[in-house]
């Protein structure tokens, strides 16, 4: 288990809590609006910026590494579906990737909470 400082762990846990909340709202927006606003570059949204910033502290933690791909897929999938008029298809694909991302956020939270007791 990688040793993570108390302040870094608390910041990561706070960021993950906010990310889950923001992500849930974003998914609702994307799946219910015709043309929701989406940042094209996955490293430029708040969560993406945090992923880049936290890499120095958490970059060797597998649960952190596992967040990157579904986060990028979410942005890429939305952009590829942006012109797709099949609202049901867009909603379904976004929700599938979203579940993966939330599951991985949960795994990192568990890791961070577990590391506090080690």
C-alpha positions as a Markdown table, in Angstrom:
| # | Residue | x | y | z |
|---|---|---|---|---|
| 1 | Unk | 0.0 | 0.0 | 0.0 |
| 2 | Unk | 1.3 | 3.4 | -1.0 |
| 3 | Unk | 1.8 | 5.8 | 2.0 |
| 4 | Unk | -0.3 | 8.9 | 1.5 |
| 5 | Unk | -0.1 | 11.9 | 3.8 |
| 6 | Unk | -3.1 | 12.8 | 5.9 |
| 7 | Unk | -3.8 | 16.1 | 4.1 |
| 8 | Unk | -3.4 | 14.6 | 0.6 |
| 9 | Unk | -5.8 | 11.8 | 1.6 |
| 10 | Unk | -8.4 | 14.2 | 3.0 |
| 11 | Unk | -8.2 | 16.3 | -0.2 |
| 12 | Unk | -8.6 | 13.3 | -2.4 |
| 13 | Unk | -11.6 | 12.1 | -0.4 |
| 14 | Unk | -13.2 | 15.5 | -0.6 |
| 15 | Unk | -12.5 | 15.7 | -4.3 |
| 16 | Unk | -14.1 | 12.3 | -4.9 |
| 17 | Unk | -17.2 | 13.2 | -3.0 |
| 18 | Unk | -17.6 | 16.4 | -5.0 |
| 19 | Unk | -16.8 | 14.5 | -8.2 |
| 20 | Unk | -19.5 | 11.9 | -7.6 |
| 21 | Unk | -22.0 | 14.7 | -6.9 |
| 22 | Unk | -21.0 | 16.7 | -10.0 |
| 23 | Unk | -20.8 | 13.6 | -12.2 |
| 24 | Unk | -24.4 | 12.6 | -11.2 |
| 25 | Unk | -25.7 | 16.0 | -12.1 |
| 26 | Unk | -23.7 | 16.0 | -15.4 |
| 27 | Unk | -25.1 | 12.6 | -16.4 |
| 28 | Unk | -28.6 | 13.8 | -15.7 |
| 29 | Unk | -27.9 | 16.9 | -17.9 |
| 30 | Unk | -26.3 | 15.0 | -20.7 |
| 31 | Unk | -29.0 | 12.4 | -20.8 |
| 32 | Unk | -32.0 | 14.8 | -20.6 |
| 33 | Unk | -31.0 | 17.7 | -22.7 |
| 34 | Unk | -30.6 | 17.9 | -26.5 |
| 35 | Unk | -27.4 | 19.9 | -26.5 |
| 36 | Unk | -25.8 | 20.0 | -23.0 |
| 37 | Unk | -22.5 | 21.8 | -22.5 |
| 38 | Unk | -19.6 | 19.4 | -22.3 |
| 39 | Unk | -15.9 | 20.2 | -22.1 |
| 40 | Unk | -14.2 | 18.4 | -24.9 |
| 41 | Unk | -10.8 | 17.9 | -23.4 |
| 42 | Unk | -11.2 | 15.4 | -20.5 |
| 43 | Unk | -8.3 | 17.0 | -18.6 |
| 44 | Unk | -10.0 | 20.5 | -18.6 |
| 45 | Unk | -13.1 | 19.7 | -16.5 |
| 46 | Unk | -12.8 | 19.9 | -12.7 |
| 47 | Unk | -12.4 | 16.2 | -12.2 |
| 48 | Unk | -9.9 | 15.9 | -15.1 |
| 49 | Unk | -7.8 | 18.8 | -13.7 |
| 50 | Unk | -7.8 | 17.0 | -10.3 |
| 51 | Unk | -6.7 | 13.7 | -12.0 |
| 52 | Unk | -3.7 | 15.5 | -13.5 |
| 53 | Unk | -2.9 | 17.4 | -10.3 |
| 54 | Unk | -3.2 | 14.3 | -8.0 |
| 55 | Unk | -1.0 | 12.2 | -10.2 |
| 56 | Unk | 2.1 | 13.2 | -8.2 |
| 57 | Unk | 0.6 | 11.9 | -5.0 |
| 58 | Unk | -1.6 | 9.1 | -6.1 |
| 59 | Unk | -0.1 | 8.1 | -9.5 |
| 60 | Unk | 1.2 | 4.8 | -8.3 |
| 61 | Unk | -2.1 | 3.7 | -6.7 |
| 62 | Unk | -3.9 | 1.3 | -9.0 |
| 63 | Unk | -7.4 | 2.5 | -7.9 |
| 64 | Unk | -6.4 | 6.0 | -9.0 |
| 65 | Unk | -4.9 | 4.9 | -12.3 |
| 66 | Unk | -8.1 | 3.0 | -13.0 |
| 67 | Unk | -10.1 | 6.3 | -13.0 |
| 68 | Unk | -8.4 | 7.7 | -16.0 |
| 69 | Unk | -9.8 | 5.6 | -18.8 |
| 70 | Unk | -13.5 | 5.6 | -18.0 |
| 71 | Unk | -13.3 | 9.4 | -17.4 |
| 72 | Unk | -11.7 | 9.9 | -20.8 |
| 73 | Unk | -14.2 | 7.4 | -22.4 |
| 74 | Unk | -17.1 | 9.4 | -20.9 |
| 75 | Unk | -16.0 | 12.6 | -22.6 |
| 76 | Unk | -15.1 | 10.8 | -25.9 |
| 77 | Unk | -18.4 | 9.0 | -26.0 |
| 78 | Unk | -20.4 | 12.1 | -25.4 |
| 79 | Unk | -18.5 | 13.9 | -28.1 |
| 80 | Unk | -19.0 | 11.1 | -30.6 |
| 81 | Unk | -22.7 | 10.9 | -29.8 |
| 82 | Unk | -23.2 | 14.7 | -29.8 |
| 83 | Unk | -24.5 | 14.7 | -33.3 |
| 84 | Unk | -26.4 | 11.4 | -32.8 |
| 85 | Unk | -30.1 | 12.1 | -32.7 |
| 86 | Unk | -30.8 | 8.8 | -31.0 |
| 87 | Unk | -31.3 | 10.1 | -27.5 |
| 88 | Unk | -31.9 | 6.6 | -26.0 |
| 89 | Unk | -28.7 | 5.3 | -27.4 |
| 90 | Unk | -26.7 | 8.3 | -26.1 |
| 91 | Unk | -28.3 | 8.0 | -22.7 |
| 92 | Unk | -27.6 | 4.3 | -22.4 |
| 93 | Unk | -24.0 | 4.5 | -23.4 |
| 94 | Unk | -23.3 | 7.4 | -21.1 |
| 95 | Unk | -25.0 | 5.7 | -18.2 |
| 96 | Unk | -22.9 | 2.5 | -18.8 |
| 97 | Unk | -19.6 | 4.3 | -18.7 |
| 98 | Unk | -20.9 | 6.4 | -15.8 |
| 99 | Unk | -21.5 | 3.3 | -13.7 |
| 100 | Unk | -18.0 | 2.2 | -14.4 |
| 101 | Unk | -16.6 | 5.5 | -13.3 |
| 102 | Unk | -18.6 | 5.7 | -10.1 |
| 103 | Unk | -17.6 | 2.1 | -9.3 |
| 104 | Unk | -13.9 | 3.2 | -9.7 |
| 105 | Unk | -14.4 | 6.3 | -7.6 |
| 106 | Unk | -15.9 | 4.0 | -4.9 |
| 107 | Unk | -12.8 | 1.7 | -5.1 |
| 108 | Unk | -10.4 | 4.7 | -4.7 |
| 109 | Unk | -12.4 | 6.0 | -1.7 |
| 110 | Unk | -12.2 | 2.6 | 0.0 |
| 111 | Unk | -8.5 | 2.5 | -0.7 |
| 112 | Unk | -8.0 | 5.9 | 0.8 |
| 113 | Unk | -10.1 | 5.1 | 3.8 |
| 114 | Unk | -8.3 | 1.8 | 4.3 |
| 115 | Unk | -4.9 | 3.6 | 4.1 |
| 116 | Unk | -5.9 | 5.8 | 7.0 |
| 117 | Unk | -6.0 | 2.8 | 9.3 |
| 118 | Unk | -2.7 | 1.3 | 8.1 |
